[in-house]
Amino acid sequence: MFRIIAIPFGYVLKFAYMLVKNYGVALFLFTVVINLIMLPSRIKQQKESGKMASLRPKLEQIQKKYANNREKLNEAQMELYSENGVSPMGSCLPMIFTYIVLFAVIEVVYAPMSFISNIPSAKINAAQQTVVDYYYVSQAVKNDIPEGAEIAPTIAERIANGEDVEALLKGYNENLAEAAGIKTDNIPEERFDAIVENMQALPGLDEYFNDSKKVSPRLMYANGSRAQLLVLSIADDYPQLFDEEVVDFCEDFDYTIFGLYLGAYPSWTSIYIIIPILSLVSQLLIMFLSQFFMRKNGTDMSQGKGMMTALYIMPLISFAIAFGFPAGIGIYWIFSSIVQLMITIGINLYFTPARMEKILAKEAKKTRRPSIYQMALEQQRALNAQNGVSDDDEAGEVKLSKNERKELERQKINDARKKLVEDEEEVDPRVIEARKRMAEKYGDDR
């Protein structure tokens, strides 16, 4: 699914790469474009936060009124949101879009040949399969430890010892999954003959593919597009294994930034550890800065430890992602954080409390179409009216204090008296005169 979503993003990244001829710089330009596309959504989110803050006093009144009736509380809150054109879930949309873009970028980073080059997909798939095939056969060689030996001899050592390497290698393909220790099918005979020939002509090939620093096992999973990152480096060292068009692209393609290869995985023992750290720090900066502006502008609606815990989830996710994927993903996350940081500062400096108040006042004057919730609520009220159920009947479900019940009774008596006054022209004049004398003697509110 994410590969389909990645296609349009791939075109954007391809155009950026054509401009700068460096994948790392192209990734930064791509990040800027994506965040500019999301800018209207972020502005809307800022306005929603302002609206929510302006409704806080009313929300507190509703929470107090319906403290013992969760159903009525939710209904009253949703009605308030609907009447004021506020979407409580509006702030979730940018986060959802962020993750959709992230997983699309993962696909693009894993498969630069598919999205950046003009190489036919058949040749790309063949190059990926070549890497996987040689890796599995090399693993079979590594696992073939003779009795009494501690490690398996390499192909070069077996040739030097006069062994029949061709027969040895072909024997592996009779049950490659068992020989390689990896769940896989046997390689078709035509492809395997080419592997046997190259293994003998290039005796160091098995050692190369068994070196995890040069050929990472993490890029072999699912025999999918991850192997493209290995094609980029292996084609430079062993171009004879691949199609000429693939080799030409790999020679010209710059898959680095600041000298760092974007296909490498970060680890605690390499220079790439700086990527997860910067990713974590940049996300924390965004969180703290956002909280600062929200408190300053009076739009901080977070409550309790649960909400604060949720705020730390994104930085921790970015830290984990930077470790679990090639460096290009972590670099994208850092770039995205930097751009978001700049946008956050710009939006909050522009939408000051005074300006936000004017904007909300202007929008409040506009006639809004009733929301789906409002229309459903009106239909329910009409149905209640037909069945003889009033809003007061529903409200009666709420537990009232003794003073609140007394005040409600007083209000009903006064409303009844006002109704009599409005209809006094239809009442006998003697009754009206008697009522006036009683009112003068005892007072209206008795």
LOPATOR-993708 format. One line per 3 residues: number of its first residue (from 1); their letters; for each residue z, y, x of N, C-alpha, C. Coordinates in pm, whole numbers, plus 50000, padded with zeros to 5 digits. Layout:
residues N
NUM) a) Z Y X Z Y X Z Y X; ...
***
This chain:
residues 446
1) mfr) 50000 49879 50082 50000 50000 50000 50000 50126 50086; 50088 50127 50189 50099 50246 50273 49972 50269 50356; 49898 50160 50381 49773 50177 50455 49673 50257 50373
4) iia) 49672 50234 50241 49583 50310 50152 49624 50458 50153; 49756 50482 50145 49806 50620 50147 49775 50685 50281; 49772 50604 50387 49752 50659 50522 49610 50710 50545
7) ipf) 49514 50664 50465 49374 50700 50489 49351 50853 50488; 49395 50926 50383 49373 51072 50387 49447 51140 50501; 49569 51092 50532 49644 51149 50644 49572 51120 50776
10) gyv) 49509 51003 50783 49433 50968 50902 49319 51064 50928; 49251 51108 50821 49143 51205 50837 49195 51338 50891; 49312 51380 50841 49373 51505 50891 49405 51493 51039
13) lkf) 49464 51379 51078 49501 51357 51217 49376 51345 51306; 49274 51283 51253 49149 51270 51329 49088 51407 51357; 49088 51493 51257 49034 51629 51274 49115 51705 51378
16) aym) 49249 51690 51372 49336 51758 51469 49309 51707 51610; 49288 51575 51623 49262 51518 51755 49128 51568 51810; 49028 51581 51725 48898 51632 51769 48909 51773 51824
19) lvk) 49008 51849 51775 49026 51987 51822 49091 51992 51960; 49191 51907 51983 49273 51920 52104 49256 51805 52203; 49201 51691 52158 49177 51575 52245 49305 51520 52307
22) nyg) 49415 51534 52239 49541 51476 52284 49618 51434 52159; 49658 51306 52153 49717 51254 52031 49852 51320 52002; 49932 51345 52105 50063 51406 52085 50052 51546 52026
25) val) 49963 51627 52082 49942 51763 52030 49882 51757 51889; 49791 51662 51869 49731 51645 51736 49838 51608 51634; 49936 51530 51675 50045 51491 51586 50127 51613 51545
28) flf) 50144 51708 51638 50216 51832 51604 50137 51915 51503; 50007 51931 51526 49924 52005 51432 49925 51938 51294; 49919 51807 51295 49925 51731 51170 50056 51759 51096
31) tvv) 50165 51763 51169 50297 51789 51109 50302 51928 51047; 50244 52026 51115 50241 52163 51062 50163 52167 50931; 50047 52102 50928 49963 52101 50808 50037 52036 50690
34) inl) 50100 51921 50715 50172 51850 50608 50285 51936 50553; 50357 52004 50640 50468 52087 50593 50420 52211 50520; 50304 52262 50556 50247 52374 50481 50205 52329 50341
37) iml) 50156 52206 50331 50120 52151 50200 50245 52138 50113; 50357 52103 50177 50482 52086 50104 50557 52217 50079; 50508 52327 50135 50580 52454 50125 50603 52499 49981
40) psr) 50502 52493 49891 50530 52531 49751 50642 52449 49688; 50648 52322 49723 50754 52237 49669 50891 52281 49721; 50896 52323 49848 51023 52368 49905 51067 52501 49843
43) ikq) 50971 52588 49815 51003 52715 49750 51057 52689 49610; 50993 52597 49540 51040 52562 49406 51180 52503 49412; 51206 52422 49513 51338 52363 49531 51443 52472 49554
46) qke) 51406 52576 49631 51498 52687 49656 51531 52759 49525; 51430 52779 49442 51453 52845 49312 51541 52758 49222; 51518 52628 49225 51599 52537 49144 51745 52544 49186
49) sgk) 51768 52554 49318 51905 52565 49368 51970 52693 49318; 51892 52803 49317 51943 52930 49265 51977 52921 49118; 51893 52856 49041 51918 52840 48897 52044 52756 48874
52) mas) 52055 52647 48951 52172 52560 48937 52300 52638 48967; 52295 52722 49069 52414 52801 49104 52449 52899 48993; 52348 52958 48929 52374 53053 48820 52432 52985 48697
55) lrp) 52407 52856 48683 52458 52781 48567 52595 52720 48593; 52647 52736 48713 52772 52670 48748 52886 52705 48652; 52909 52834 48615 53019 52864 48520 53004 52790 48388
58) kle) 52881 52787 48334 52859 52717 48207 52879 52567 48223; 52837 52512 48336 52857 52370 48360 53006 52335 48365; 53083 52422 48428 53227 52398 48436 53291 52402 48297
61) qiq) 53244 52493 48211 53295 52499 48073 53262 52371 47997; 53139 52324 48014 53097 52202 47945 53177 52082 47994; 53200 52075 48124 53277 51964 48181 53421 51964 48129
64) kky) 53475 52082 48111 53611 52093 48059 53615 52057 47910; 53514 52100 47835 53511 52077 47691 53494 51930 47657; 53406 51863 47733 53376 51722 47703 53430 51629 47811
67) ann) 53547 51664 47863 53604 51584 47973 53630 51439 47933; 53654 51416 47802 53688 51282 47755 53572 51214 47681; 53454 51273 47690 53339 51214 47621 53218 51223 47713
70) rek) 53195 51117 47791 53088 51117 47890 52951 51134 47827; 52931 51072 47710 52800 51081 47644 52769 51223 47602; 52865 51290 47539 52843 51429 47497 52831 51522 47617
73) lne) 52904 51489 47724 52897 51570 47846 52755 51567 47903; 52700 51448 47916 52564 51435 47969 52463 51504 47878; 52481 51489 47748 52389 51551 47654 52394 51703 47663
76) aqm) 52515 51759 47671 52530 51904 47679 52475 51959 47810; 52495 51885 47920 52442 51928 48049 52289 51928 48049; 52231 51821 47997 52086 51812 47992 52027 51920 47902
79) ely) 52096 51952 47794 52048 52059 47706 52053 52193 47778; 52159 52216 47854 52171 52341 47930 52060 52351 48034; 52035 52241 48107 51927 52239 48205 51793 52267 48139
82) sen) 51772 52203 48025 51644 52216 47956 51621 52357 47905; 51725 52417 47849 51714 52553 47796 51684 52655 47905; 51729 52626 48028 51711 52720 48139 51599 52678 48234
85) gvs) 51525 52574 48196 51411 52532 48278 51450 52478 48413; 51564 52407 48419 51613 52352 48546 51591 52202 48547; 51543 52152 48660 51525 52007 48677 51625 51957 48781
88) pmg) 51730 51884 48738 51830 51836 48834 51772 51744 48941; 51662 51675 48909 51601 51583 49004 51494 51651 49090; 51472 51778 49070 51367 51849 49143 51387 51846 49294
91) scl) 51513 51847 49338 51540 51848 49481 51509 51714 49548; 51492 51609 49468 51463 51477 49525 51316 51461 49563; 51229 51540 49498 51085 51521 49520 51043 51545 49665
94) pmi) 51089 51654 49732 51051 51672 49873 51096 51556 49960; 51214 51499 49933 51263 51387 50013 51175 51264 49993; 51136 51239 49867 51049 51125 49838 50915 51142 49909
97) fty) 50860 51262 49902 50732 51288 49967 50744 51273 50118; 50859 51313 50174 50882 51301 50318 50872 51155 50362; 50931 51065 50284 50927 50924 50321 50787 50864 50302
100) ivl) 50717 50908 50199 50580 50860 50179 50493 50899 50299; 50506 51024 50342 50430 51071 50458 50471 50994 50584; 50602 50969 50598 50652 50899 50716 50588 50761 50730
103) fav) 50588 50684 50621 50533 50549 50629 50381 50552 50646; 50317 50656 50593 50174 50671 50617 50148 50701 50765; 50233 50786 50824 50219 50820 50966 50244 50697 51053
106) iev) 50337 50611 51012 50362 50488 51087 50234 50406 51098; 50161 50396 50987 50034 50324 50988 49934 50389 51084; 49928 50521 51079 49832 50593 51164 49868 50580 51311
109) vya) 49998 50586 51342 50042 50574 51481 50017 50433 51534; 50037 50333 51449 50013 50196 51491 49863 50167 51511; 49778 50236 51438 49636 50202 51439 49548 50323 51471
112) pms) 49562 50383 51589 49481 50502 51621 49332 50471 51627; 49297 50349 51664 49154 50315 51671 49092 50315 51532; 49167 50269 51433 49114 50263 51296 49098 50402 51236
115) fis) 49189 50495 51270 49188 50625 51206 49123 50735 51289; 49119 50718 51420 49066 50824 51507 48924 50795 51553; 48896 50670 51585 48765 50636 51642 48660 50612 51533
118) nip) 48535 50598 51577 48424 50562 51488 48378 50419 51514; 48464 50340 51578 48430 50201 51608 48428 50119 51479; 48329 50035 51458 48327 49949 51339 48452 49864 51330
121) sak) 48500 49844 51209 48625 49770 51189 48616 49628 51243; 48498 49569 51239 48483 49431 51289 48516 49424 51437; 48471 49522 51514 48499 49524 51658 48647 49552 51684
124) ina) 48708 49638 51603 48851 49668 51619 48933 49542 51591; 48899 49473 51481 48972 49350 51447 48955 49244 51556; 48835 49236 51613 48810 49139 51720 48893 49172 51843
127) aqq) 48908 49301 51874 48988 49342 51990 49136 49309 51968; 49185 49334 51848 49324 49301 51815 49347 49151 51828; 49254 49073 51774 49268 48928 51777 49263 48875 51920
130) tvv) 49183 48939 52004 49176 48898 52145 49312 48911 52212; 49379 49022 52188 49512 49043 52246 49609 48936 52199; 49607 48909 52069 49698 48809 52012 49670 48670 52069
133) dyy) 49543 48634 52079 49506 48502 52131 49556 48482 52273; 49530 48579 52361 49572 48566 52500 49724 48563 52512; 49790 48634 52425 49937 48634 52428 49991 48496 52393
136) yvs) 49937 48433 52289 49985 48302 52248 49958 48196 52354; 49839 48198 52413 49806 48100 52517 49895 48122 52640; 49920 48248 52674 50007 48278 52789 50149 48230 52763
139) qav) 50195 48242 52638 50327 48191 52604 50333 48040 52618; 50222 47973 52581 50216 47827 52597 50226 47788 52745; 50159 47863 52831 50167 47838 52977 50311 47858 53024
142) knd) 50375 47962 52978 50511 47993 53019 50611 47886 52974; 50585 47825 52858 50677 47725 52804 50653 47584 52860; 50543 47565 52933 50508 47432 52986 50577 47410 53121
145) ipe) 50706 47381 53116 50786 47363 53237 50786 47216 53276; 50737 47184 53395 50735 47043 53439 50876 46987 53454; 50888 46857 53442 51018 46792 53455 51076 46817 53594
148) gae) 51200 46861 53595 51269 46888 53721 51254 47030 53770; 51165 47109 53708 51145 47250 53749 51227 47343 53659; 51256 47461 53711 51333 47559 53632 51242 47651 53553
151) iap) 51127 47683 53609 51031 47769 53541 50893 47705 53549; 50806 47750 53457 50671 47695 53455 50586 47762 53562; 50502 47688 53631 50410 47750 53728 50304 47833 53656
154) tia) 50257 47935 53720 50152 48019 53662 50017 47950 53676; 49917 48007 53612 49782 47952 53622 49734 47958 53767; 49764 48066 53835 49724 48080 53976 49787 47970 54061
157) eri) 49912 47938 54038 49981 47834 54113 49925 47696 54080; 49890 47675 53953 49834 47546 53913 49696 47525 53976; 49617 47634 53980 49485 47624 54045 49502 47593 54194
160) ang) 49600 47659 54256 49625 47635 54399 49671 47492 54424; 49739 47433 54326 49787 47295 54339 49680 47193 54301; 49560 47241 54263 49450 47151 54232 49456 47090 54094
163) edv) 49533 47146 54002 49543 47090 53867 49416 47121 53787; 49392 47036 53687 49279 47059 53595 49324 47159 53489; 49308 47287 53521 49357 47394 53433 49282 47395 53300
166) eal) 49152 47365 53305 49073 47367 53182 49127 47266 53081; 49152 47143 53127 49205 47040 53038 49346 47077 52991; 49424 47137 53082 49561 47178 53048 49561 47281 52934
169) lkg) 49477 47385 52947 49472 47490 52848 49420 47438 52714; 49316 47354 52718 49261 47301 52593 49361 47211 52522; 49448 47150 52602 49552 47068 52541 49651 47150 52459
172) yne) 49674 47273 52500 49765 47360 52424 49712 47386 52283; 49581 47398 52271 49522 47437 52143 49525 47325 52040; 49561 47204 52083 49573 47095 51986 49692 47119 51894
175) nla) 49793 47191 51943 49907 47231 51859 49965 47358 51920; 49895 47468 51898 49930 47594 51964 50067 47645 51921; 50102 47625 51794 50231 47674 51744 50346 47611 51822
178) eaa) 50338 47481 51847 50444 47413 51922 50442 47453 52068; 50323 47464 52127 50312 47499 52268 50359 47640 52297; 50325 47734 52209 50361 47875 52231 50499 47909 52178
181) gik) 50553 47822 52092 50683 47852 52032 50674 47964 51930; 50555 47982 51874 50531 48089 51777 50453 48031 51660; 50488 48070 51541 50418 48021 51423 50277 48079 51420
184) tdn) 50177 47993 51444 50038 48039 51445 49945 47920 51425; 49820 47951 51396 49718 47847 51381 49646 47828 51514; 49579 47716 51528 49498 47693 51647 49381 47792 51651
187) ipe) 49337 47826 51770 49228 47922 51789 49094 47848 51776; 48998 47906 51704 48865 47841 51694 48809 47809 51832; 48734 47699 51841 48688 47646 51969 48607 47747 52049
190) erf) 48518 47821 51983 48433 47918 52055 48518 48026 52122; 48616 48076 52050 48703 48179 52107 48789 48120 52218; 48835 47998 52198 48923 47938 52297 48850 47907 52428
193) dai) 48724 47871 52419 48645 47845 52541 48637 47971 52627; 48621 48088 52561 48616 48215 52635 48750 48244 52701; 48860 48209 52633 48994 48230 52690 49014 48143 52814
196) ven) 48974 48017 52803 48988 47925 52916 48908 47974 53036; 48787 48022 53009 48701 48072 53117 48764 48192 53186; 48817 48287 53108 48876 48408 53168 49009 48378 53236
199) mqa) 49085 48284 53181 49212 48246 53244 49189 48191 53386; 49080 48119 53402 49049 48063 53535 48987 48169 53626; 48905 48257 53569 48839 48360 53650 48936 48471 53689
202) lpg) 49038 48493 53605 49137 48599 53630 49276 48534 53633; 49313 48471 53744 49434 48390 53751 49564 48463 53715; 49568 48595 53727 49692 48668 53696 49704 48707 53550
205) lde) 49610 48663 53467 49606 48706 53328 49728 48657 53249; 49769 48533 53270 49884 48479 53196 50013 48553 53233; 50028 48588 53361 50146 48662 53403 50150 48802 53339
208) yfn) 50033 48863 53330 50022 48995 53270 50068 48991 53124; 50019 48894 53048 50053 48886 52905 50196 48838 52882; 50257 48776 52981 50396 48733 52969 50494 48841 53015
211) dsk) 50443 48952 53066 50527 49064 53109 50555 49153 52988; 50678 49149 52937 50712 49223 52814 50702 49374 52831; 50705 49422 52957 50692 49566 52978 50548 49612 52961
214) kvs) 50454 49521 52984 50313 49555 52968 50259 49511 52832; 50308 49398 52784 50264 49347 52654 50389 49318 52571; 50426 49416 52488 50549 49404 52410 50534 49304 52296
217) prl) 50624 49205 52287 50619 49109 52176 50636 49177 52040; 50699 49295 52039 50723 49366 51913 50593 49414 51849; 50488 49420 51928 50359 49465 51876 50270 49348 51836
220) mya) 50326 49229 51834 50249 49110 51800 50275 49063 51657; 50375 49119 51592 50412 49070 51462 50298 49083 51362; 50282 48981 51283 50188 48977 51170 50042 48986 51211
223) ngs) 50014 48979 51340 49875 48985 51388 49800 49105 51330; 49872 49211 51299 49809 49325 51232 49771 49435 51326; 49773 49558 51273 49721 49673 51346 49809 49712 51466
226) raq) 49931 49658 51474 50018 49695 51586 49953 49661 51721; 49873 49555 51723 49811 49513 51849 49714 49617 51903; 49673 49713 51820 49584 49819 51869 49647 49897 51982
229) llv) 49780 49915 51976 49847 49990 52082 49839 49915 52215; 49834 49782 52207 49818 49702 52329 49674 49705 52378; 49580 49711 52284 49438 49718 52324 49415 49841 52410
232) lsi) 49480 49953 52373 49461 50079 52447 49496 50065 52595; 49604 49993 52623 49647 49979 52763 49580 49860 52833; 49565 49749 52762 49506 49630 52823 49359 49653 52857
235) add) 49289 49731 52773 49147 49758 52799 49127 49833 52930; 49227 49910 52973 49218 49980 53101 49235 49883 53218; 49320 49780 53199 49349 49685 53307 49250 49568 53309
238) ypq) 49207 49523 53193 49114 49411 53183 49001 49445 53085; 48913 49536 53121 48805 49577 53029 48710 49464 52994; 48700 49362 53079 48606 49252 53054 48643 49168 52932
241) lfd) 48763 49188 52879 48806 49109 52762 48756 49168 52630; 48705 49291 52633 48675 49362 52508 48530 49410 52502; 48490 49449 52381 48358 49506 52359 48347 49640 52432
244) eev) 48228 49673 52476 48205 49794 52555 48243 49920 52478; 48215 49923 52349 48248 50041 52268 48399 50061 52260; 48472 49952 52250 48618 49960 52247 48671 50011 52381
247) vdf) 48616 49961 52489 48659 50003 52624 48633 50152 52646; 48516 50199 52605 48482 50341 52621 48581 50430 52547; 48617 50391 52424 48713 50471 52347 48849 50473 52416
250) ced) 48895 50358 52463 49026 50349 52527 49033 50432 52654; 48922 50440 52726 48918 50520 52849 48929 50669 52819; 48869 50713 52710 48866 50856 52676 48986 50899 52592
253) fdy) 49051 50806 52524 49157 50840 52429 49286 50872 52503; 49343 50989 52474 49468 51033 52537 49583 51012 52438; 49654 50902 52456 49762 50865 52363 49897 50899 52426
256) tif) 49911 51022 52474 50033 51063 52541 50076 51201 52493; 50197 51239 52531 50244 51376 52518 50348 51399 52627; 50333 51507 52702 50421 51538 52815 50429 51419 52911
259) gly) 50319 51344 52924 50315 51231 53015 50376 51102 52961; 50430 51105 52839 50491 50986 52779 50388 50912 52694; 50380 50781 52713 50287 50698 52635 50347 50676 52497
262) lga) 50275 50712 52392 50330 50709 52257 50338 50569 52198; 50282 50471 52266 50291 50334 52217 50412 50259 52266; 50491 50320 52357 50609 50253 52412 50727 50261 52315
265) yps) 50817 50163 52324 50937 50163 52241 51054 50224 52318; 51130 50314 52257 51248 50370 52323 51354 50264 52346; 51428 50277 52454 51540 50188 52483 51646 50267 52559
268) wts) 51767 50210 52565 51878 50280 52631 51857 50292 52781; 51767 50214 52837 51750 50211 52983 51622 50280 53029; 51555 50352 52942 51430 50419 52979 51437 50567 52945
271) iyi) 51341 50642 52998 51333 50785 52970 51309 50812 52822; 51257 50711 52753 51225 50727 52611 51349 50740 52523; 51468 50719 52579 51592 50734 52503 51608 50877 52453
274) iip) 51541 50970 52521 51549 51111 52481 51490 51132 52342; 51397 51047 52300 51331 51064 52169 51427 51039 52054; 51499 50924 52047 51597 50907 51939 51706 51014 51940
277) ils) 51750 51054 52060 51856 51155 52069 51808 51289 52011; 51689 51332 52054 51635 51458 52001 51609 51449 51851; 51568 51333 51804 51545 51313 51662 51675 51331 51584
280) lvs) 51783 51271 51632 51913 51283 51567 51964 51426 51569; 51956 51490 51685 52006 51627 51699 51929 51723 51610; 51797 51710 51605 51716 51801 51524 51746 51785 51375
283) qll) 51769 51661 51330 51804 51638 51189 51942 51694 51156; 52036 51680 51249 52169 51737 51226 52163 51890 51219; 52078 51950 51302 52062 52095 51298 52011 52141 51162
286) imf) 51914 52069 51109 51861 52103 50977 51971 52094 50872; 52050 51987 50877 52156 51967 50778 52260 52079 50785; 52308 52109 50906 52410 52212 50921 52356 52350 50882
289) lsq) 52233 52379 50920 52174 52508 50889 52154 52523 50738; 52109 52416 50673 52089 52419 50528 52222 52443 50456; 52328 52373 50503 52460 52391 50443 52511 52534 50464
292) ffm) 52484 52590 50581 52526 52727 50609 52462 52826 50512; 52331 52815 50494 52261 52906 50404 52302 52884 50258; 52326 52759 50220 52367 52732 50082 52502 52793 50051
295) rkn) 52595 52783 50145 52726 52846 50124 52714 52998 50124; 52629 53049 50212 52611 53193 50222 52549 53251 50095; 52452 53177 50039 52382 53224 49920 52446 53179 49790
298) gtd) 52556 53104 49801 52624 53059 49680 52551 52952 49604; 52468 52872 49674 52391 52767 49606 52438 52628 49645; 52554 52618 49710 52606 52487 49752 52667 52416 49631
301) msq) 52599 52310 49586 52646 52236 49469 52707 52101 49508; 52721 52075 49638 52774 51947 49683 52922 51938 49653; 52965 51816 49618 53105 51794 49586 53149 51661 49643
304) gkg) 53266 51657 49702 53328 51532 49741 53271 51473 49869; 53342 51367 49914 53302 51300 50037 53171 51224 50020; 53146 51174 49898 53023 51097 49875 52899 51179 49904
307) mmt) 52899 51304 49859 52784 51390 49882 52769 51422 50030; 52880 51446 50098 52873 51477 50240 52823 51355 50320; 52864 51237 50277 52816 51115 50343 52665 51102 50329
310) aly) 52615 51134 50208 52471 51124 50183 52393 51219 50273; 52452 51333 50306 52384 51431 50390 52362 51379 50532; 52447 51285 50575 52434 51230 50710 52338 51113 50716
313) imp) 52292 51065 50601 52206 50947 50599 52074 50975 50668; 52010 51089 50636 51880 51120 50693 51881 51126 50846; 51976 51197 50909 51978 51197 51056 51996 51058 51115
316) lis) 52080 50975 51052 52101 50840 51104 51977 50754 51086; 51906 50775 50975 51782 50701 50953 51679 50740 51058; 51669 50868 51087 51573 50913 51188 51607 50855 51324
319) fai) 51736 50842 51355 51780 50783 51482 51738 50636 51490; 51761 50563 51381 51725 50421 51379 51575 50400 51386; 51501 50484 51312 51355 50473 51311 51299 50498 51451
322) afg) 51356 50597 51520 51306 50629 51654 51325 50513 51751; 51426 50428 51728 51447 50310 51812 51360 50193 51771; 51333 50183 51642 51265 50065 51590 51114 50072 51587
325) fpa) 51058 50187 51624 50913 50203 51620 50864 50265 51751; 50732 50263 51774 50678 50325 51896 50716 50473 51905; 50708 50525 52026 50752 50663 52053 50681 50765 51966
328) gig) 50558 50737 51925 50483 50831 51843 50553 50864 51712; 50625 50765 51653 50697 50789 51528 50814 50884 51552; 50889 50860 51659 51001 50948 51691 50955 51089 51722
331) iyw) 50842 51101 51793 50787 51234 51823 50749 51305 51695; 50688 51232 51602 50652 51293 51472 50779 51341 51402; 50884 51261 51405 51008 51298 51336 51068 51424 51399
334) ifs) 51061 51434 51531 51112 51554 51599 51028 51676 51561; 50895 51662 51567 50807 51772 51529 50834 51816 51385; 50850 51718 51296 50875 51749 51156 51006 51826 51140
337) siv) 51108 51787 51216 51237 51856 51209 51226 52000 51258; 51150 52020 51365 51133 52155 51420 51064 52245 51318; 50957 52194 51258 50883 52273 51159 50971 52300 51037
340) qlm) 51043 52198 50989 51132 52216 50874 51242 52318 50905; 51289 52317 51028 51393 52411 51069 51341 52554 51057; 51220 52577 51104 51160 52709 51096 51136 52751 50950
343) iti) 51091 52656 50868 51067 52686 50727 51198 52716 50655; 51303 52639 50685 51433 52660 50623 51486 52799 50654; 51475 52840 50780 51520 52974 50818 51438 53081 50745
346) gin) 51305 53065 50744 51218 53163 50680 51243 53176 50531; 51256 53064 50461 51278 53067 50316 51411 53133 50282; 51516 53098 50356 51648 53154 50325 51660 53301 50362
349) lyf) 51587 53344 50465 51588 53486 50498 51511 53566 50393; 51410 53505 50334 51331 53575 50231 51403 53572 50096; 51450 53454 50054 51515 53442 49924 51664 53474 49937
352) tpa) 51693 53602 49959 51831 53648 49963 51890 53641 49823; 52025 53642 49808 52085 53638 49675 52034 53749 49584; 52016 53870 49639 51969 53982 49556 51826 53957 49507
355) rme) 51739 53911 49598 51601 53885 49558 51594 53767 49462; 51676 53666 49485 51678 53550 49396 51722 53589 49256; 51817 53679 49246 51864 53725 49115 51752 53794 49037
358) kil) 51672 53876 49107 51560 53944 49042 51454 53844 48997; 51427 53745 49083 51325 53644 49050 51367 53564 48928; 51494 53523 48924 51542 53443 48811 51545 53525 48683
361) ake) 51579 53652 48695 51580 53738 48576 51439 53755 48521; 51344 53770 48610 51204 53784 48569 51153 53656 48503; 51188 53543 48561 51142 53416 48504 51210 53387 48371
364) akk) 51334 53436 48355 51407 53412 48230 51341 53480 48112; 51266 53589 48138 51199 53663 48031 51073 53591 47982; 51023 53502 48063 50901 53431 48025 50931 53329 47915
367) trr) 50839 53315 47825 50853 53217 47718 50818 53079 47772; 50915 52990 47769 50891 52856 47819 50862 52760 47705; 50771 52669 47730 50744 52565 47632 50863 52470 47628
370) psi) 50902 52421 47509 51016 52329 47502 50988 52202 47581; 51091 52155 47652 51075 52034 47730 51077 51911 47640; 51042 51797 47696 51044 51672 47620 51186 51645 47568
373) yqm) 51286 51677 47652 51424 51653 47611 51461 51743 47493; 51421 51870 47498 51450 51961 47388 51387 51914 47258; 51261 51870 47265 51194 51824 47144 51263 51699 47088
376) ale) 51306 51609 47177 51375 51489 47132 51509 51524 47069; 51578 51624 47127 51706 51667 47074 51691 51729 46936; 51587 51810 46918 51562 51872 46787 51530 51766 46682
379) qqr) 51453 51665 46722 51422 51557 46628 51548 51481 46587; 51638 51459 46683 51762 51391 46652 51849 51473 46558; 51851 51605 46578 51931 51691 46490 51873 51693 46349
382) aln) 51741 51694 46340 51678 51691 46208 51711 51561 46136; 51710 51450 46210 51745 51322 46152 51890 51319 46108; 51978 51378 46189 52120 51386 46153 52140 51466 46026
385) aqn) 52063 51576 46013 52074 51660 45893 52033 51583 45768; 51927 51502 45781 51882 51420 45668 51987 51317 45628; 52060 51267 45725 52161 51165 45698 52298 51225 45669
388) gvs) 52305 51358 45663 52431 51424 45633 52529 51429 45748; 52478 51414 45870 52563 51421 45988 52539 51555 46057; 52644 51635 46073 52631 51766 46135 52675 51761 46280
391) ddd) 52644 51869 46352 52689 51878 46492 52841 51877 46499; 52905 51933 46395 53051 51934 46394 53106 51792 46383; 53034 51706 46308 53077 51567 46296 53071 51498 46432
394) eag) 52960 51525 46505 52947 51466 46638 53054 51520 46732; 53077 51650 46723 53176 51711 46811 53315 51659 46780; 53335 51612 46651 53465 51561 46613 53506 51439 46692
397) evk) 53407 51376 46756 53439 51259 46836 53518 51298 46960; 53512 51428 46998 53583 51475 47117 53731 51491 47085; 53815 51441 47171 53958 51454 47151 54002 51597 47180
400) lsk) 54068 51662 47076 54112 51800 47090 54264 51804 47105; 54309 51906 47175 54453 51925 47187 54509 51981 47057; 54642 51985 47044 54706 52035 46922 54668 52180 46895
403) ner) 54670 52263 46998 54634 52404 46983 54487 52421 46945; 54400 52336 47004 54256 52344 46972 54230 52305 46828; 54303 52202 46778 54286 52162 46637 54334 52272 46543
406) kel) 54446 52338 46579 54499 52446 46496 54402 52563 46491; 54344 52596 46608 54248 52706 46614 54124 52673 46532; 54081 52545 46536 53963 52504 46460 53989 52519 46310
409) erq) 54113 52483 46263 54147 52497 46121 54149 52643 46080; 54206 52730 46164 54209 52873 46135 54067 52929 46121; 53979 52883 46211 53841 52930 46209 53772 52888 46079
412) kin) 53798 52765 46037 53736 52717 45912 53785 52797 45792; 53916 52832 45788 53971 52911 45677 53908 53049 45674; 53899 53114 45793 53839 53247 45800 53692 53245 45760
415) dar) 53619 53139 45804 53478 53128 45765 53464 53114 45614; 53557 53040 45553 53552 53023 45408 53578 53155 45336; 53673 53233 45388 53704 53364 45327 53586 53460 45338
418) kkl) 53519 53458 45456 53403 53546 45474 53292 53508 45377; 53280 53378 45354 53178 53333 45259 53208 53384 45118; 53337 53389 45081 53374 53440 44949 53345 53588 44936
421) ved) 53369 53660 45049 53343 53805 45047 53194 53832 45026; 53110 53750 45093 52965 53769 45080 52917 53742 44937; 52991 53657 44868 52949 53623 44731 53033 53692 44625
424) eee) 53106 53798 44664 53203 53855 44571 53138 53923 44450; 53008 53961 44463 52945 54023 44347 52925 53922 44235; 52932 53793 44266 52914 53690 44165 53049 53646 44106
427) vdp) 53160 53699 44161 53293 53660 44117 53345 53761 44014; 53432 53715 43926 53492 53802 43824 53564 53918 43892; 53544 54046 43849 53609 54163 43911 53760 54152 43917
430) rvi) 53820 54086 43818 53966 54073 43819 54012 53983 43934; 53932 53881 43964 53966 53792 44076 53955 53868 44208; 53852 53954 44220 53833 54032 44343 53950 54125 44365
433) ear) 53995 54190 44257 54106 54283 44267 54233 54211 44310; 54256 54092 44254 54374 54014 44290 54368 53972 44437; 54251 53936 44486 54236 53893 44625 54266 54008 44720
436) krm) 54223 54130 44682 54250 54246 44767 54398 54273 44778; 54470 54259 44664 54615 54284 44668 54685 54180 44756; 54638 54053 44748 54696 53948 44832 54669 53975 44981
439) aek) 54549 54022 45010 54513 54051 45149 54596 54165 45206; 54619 54267 45123 54700 54380 45171 54844 54338 45195; 54889 54241 45116 55030 54200 45126 55051 54104 45239
442) ygd) 54961 54005 45261 54984 53898 45358 54891 53903 45481; 54785 53981 45474 54693 53986 45587 54578 53887 45572; 54463 53924 45637 54343 53840 45625 54353 53707 45693
445) dr) 54426 53701 45804 54422 53582 45890 54531 53482 45860; 54597 53501 45747 54704 53407 45720 54646 53272 45686
***
